[in-house]
């Protein structure tokens, strides 16, 4: 994993905030899993990768959290030919999100009424944005799925936007064919997660060592919305 910033002061800042960074990392990953579970319970459409996870879960009989872990590990193996190097956050992402998702699904009662499902959807998207800001700002490396897209960008020379779009369209189509849920929630997530992630990324950014101001995580392409 690259250093969070290129200046000595910012590097020292990242090291000095290690307890906070670890807290942000694991709180963010756990919240990401919990927020994804709320989207599952809402039943109004999932984020792209969870459409695939849900479809595979329907076909295999495994829980969506277990499928998420398996897919995350498989995607991480694809980093090898792409010459991507995982960080602590990358490896933790594979396991923590899936466990948190299954744990939340076991605790939250099934929602039937639309008056309950819509607030669940909105809460899930908002918390997902907060979770994204938390764990990216911790600067322990991108999630396996995001590293796949940035790796493809480096190897092919194509834009990150094109790589993300191509991969996520393929993921959604495959997941839907397998029985995953797409709907208004999928569209709402797509248009809102970027602004939400940027907002919370700035909110949770670590202060710099030199002037007390906050810095946004660097060492990763800015145009990539670093979700799982």
C-alpha positions in Angstrom: 0.0 0.0 0.0 1.3 3.4 -0.9 1.8 6.1 1.8 -1.3 8.2 2.3 0.5 11.3 1.1 3.7 12.3 -0.5 4.9 14.8 2.0 6.9 13.8 5.2 4.5 15.8 7.4 1.5 14.0 6.1 3.2 10.6 6.4 4.0 11.4 10.1 0.4 12.5 10.6 -0.9 9.1 9.3 1.4 7.2 11.6 0.5 9.4 14.6 -3.2 8.7 14.0 -2.9 4.9 13.8 -5.5 4.2 16.5 -8.0 6.5 14.9 -7.2 5.0 11.5 -7.8 1.5 12.7 -11.0 2.5 14.4 -12.2 4.2 11.2 -11.3 1.3 9.1 -13.1 -1.4 11.0 -16.1 0.8 12.0 -16.4 1.8 8.3 -16.3 -1.8 7.1 -18.8 -3.0 9.7 -21.1 -0.1 8.9 -20.8 -0.9 5.2 -21.9 -4.4 5.8 -24.8 -3.3 8.0 -25.9 -0.7 5.5 -25.9 -3.2 2.7 -28.0 -5.5 4.8 -30.6 -2.6 5.1 -30.7 -2.4 1.3 -31.3 -6.2 1.2 -34.2 -5.9 3.7 -35.7 -3.0 1.8 -36.0 -5.1 -1.3 -36.1 -2.2 -3.6 -32.8 -2.7 -5.4 -29.2 -3.3 -4.4 -25.8 -1.8 -5.2 -24.2 -3.5 -8.2 -21.9 -6.0 -6.5 -24.6 -7.1 -4.1 -27.0 -7.8 -7.0 -24.4 -10.4 -8.0 -23.9 -11.6 -4.4 -27.7 -12.0 -3.9 -28.1 -13.8 -7.2 -25.3 -16.3 -6.3 -26.8 -16.7 -2.8 -30.1 -17.6 -4.4 -28.5 -20.3 -6.6 -26.1 -21.8 -4.0 -28.1 -21.6 -0.8 -25.3 -19.8 0.9 -25.9 -16.5 2.8 -25.3 -13.3 0.9 -22.5 -12.4 3.4 -20.7 -15.7 2.8 -21.0 -15.2 -1.0 -19.6 -11.7 -0.6 -16.6 -13.1 1.2 -16.0 -15.8 -1.5 -16.4 -13.3 -4.3 -14.1 -10.8 -2.6 -11.4 -13.4 -2.2 -11.8 -14.4 -5.8 -11.5 -10.8 -7.0 -8.4 -10.4 -4.8 -6.7 -13.2 -6.7 -7.2 -11.2 -9.9 -5.0 -8.6 -8.4 -2.0 -10.9 -8.9 -1.8 -10.6 -12.7 -2.7 -6.9 -12.5 0.2 -6.4 -10.1 -1.9 -4.7 -7.4 -0.7 -4.8 -3.8 -3.3 -5.2 -1.1 -3.3 -3.3 2.2 -4.7 -4.1 5.5 -8.0 -2.5 4.5 -8.2 -4.6 1.4 -7.9 -7.9 3.2 -10.1 -6.8 6.1 -12.7 -5.7 3.6 -13.1 -9.2 2.3 -14.1 -10.7 5.6 -15.6 -7.9 7.8 -18.2 -6.6 5.3 -19.7 -10.1 4.8 -19.8 -11.0 8.5 -21.4 -7.6 9.3 -24.0 -8.1 6.6 -25.1 -11.5 7.7 -25.1 -10.4 11.3 -27.3 -7.4 10.6 -29.7 -9.5 8.5 -30.1 -11.9 11.4 -31.0 -9.1 13.7 -33.2 -6.9 11.6 -36.8 -8.2 11.2 -38.2 -8.7 7.7 -39.9 -5.6 6.3 -43.1 -6.0 4.4 -44.8 -2.6 4.3 -43.5 0.0 1.8 -43.7 2.6 4.5 -40.9 0.7 6.3 -38.9 -0.4 3.2 -38.5 3.1 1.8 -36.9 4.4 5.0 -34.7 1.3 5.1 -33.5 2.0 1.6 -32.7 5.7 2.3 -31.0 4.8 5.6 -29.0 2.1 3.9 -27.7 4.5 1.1 -26.9 7.3 3.6 -25.0 4.9 5.9 -23.3 3.3 3.0 -21.9 6.7 2.0 -20.7 7.3 5.6 -19.1 3.9 5.7 -17.3 4.6 2.5 -15.9 7.9 3.8 -14.8 6.2 7.0 -12.8 3.4 5.6 -11.3 5.2 2.7 -10.1 8.1 4.9 -8.4 5.5 7.1 -5.9 5.0 4.2 -5.3 1.3 4.5 -5.9 0.5 0.8 -9.0 0.1 -1.5 -11.5 -2.7 -1.4 -10.7 -5.7 -3.6 -13.4 -4.8 -6.2 -12.1 -1.2 -6.5 -8.5 -2.4 -6.8 -9.7 -4.6 -9.7 -11.0 -1.6 -11.5 -8.0 0.6 -10.8 -5.7 -2.3 -11.9 -7.6 -2.7 -15.1 -7.2 1.0 -15.7 -3.4 0.8 -15.3 -3.0 -2.3 -17.4 -5.3 -1.2 -20.3 -4.9 2.5 -20.3 -8.6 2.9 -20.4 -10.3 5.5 -18.1 -11.4 4.5 -14.6 -14.9 5.6 -15.4 -15.0 3.2 -18.4 -13.5 0.3 -16.4 -15.9 0.8 -13.5 -18.9 1.1 -15.8 -18.0 -2.0 -17.8 -17.3 -4.1 -14.7 -20.4 -3.0 -12.8 -22.8 -3.4 -15.8 -21.5 -6.9 -16.3 -21.9 -7.6 -12.5 -25.5 -6.2 -12.5 -26.6 -8.1 -15.6 -25.1 -11.4 -14.3 -26.6 -10.9 -10.8 -30.0 -10.1 -12.2 -29.9 -13.2 -14.4 -29.2 -15.2 -11.3 -32.0 -13.7 -9.3 -30.5 -10.6 -7.7 -32.7 -7.6 -7.0 -32.5 -4.4 -9.1 -34.9 -1.6 -8.9 -35.3 2.1 -7.9 -32.8 1.5 -5.1 -30.1 0.5 -7.6 -30.6 3.7 -9.6 -30.8 5.9 -6.5 -27.7 4.3 -5.1 -25.8 4.9 -8.4 -26.6 8.6 -8.5 -26.1 9.4 -4.8 -23.2 7.3 -3.5 -20.6 9.4 -5.2 -21.6 12.8 -3.7 -22.2 11.1 -0.3 -18.9 9.4 -0.3 -17.1 12.6 -1.2 -18.9 14.4 1.6 -18.1 11.9 4.3 -14.5 11.4 3.0 -13.9 15.1 3.7 -15.7 14.8 7.1 -13.6 11.9 8.3 -10.2 12.9 6.7 -7.3 12.9 9.1 -5.8 16.3 10.1 -2.4 17.0 8.5 0.6 17.3 10.7 1.7 20.7 9.5 -1.4 23.0 9.7 -4.2 21.1 11.3 -6.2 21.0 8.1 -7.7 17.9 6.8 -6.4 16.0 3.8 -8.2 13.6 1.5 -6.8 10.1 1.1 -4.3 10.1 -1.8 -2.4 7.4 -3.5 -5.5 6.3 -5.4 -7.1 7.8 -8.5 -9.4 10.6 -7.5 -12.0 9.9 -10.1 -12.6 6.4 -8.7 -15.4 6.2 -6.2 -13.8 3.7 -3.8 -16.6 1.4 -2.8 -16.2 -2.2 -2.2 
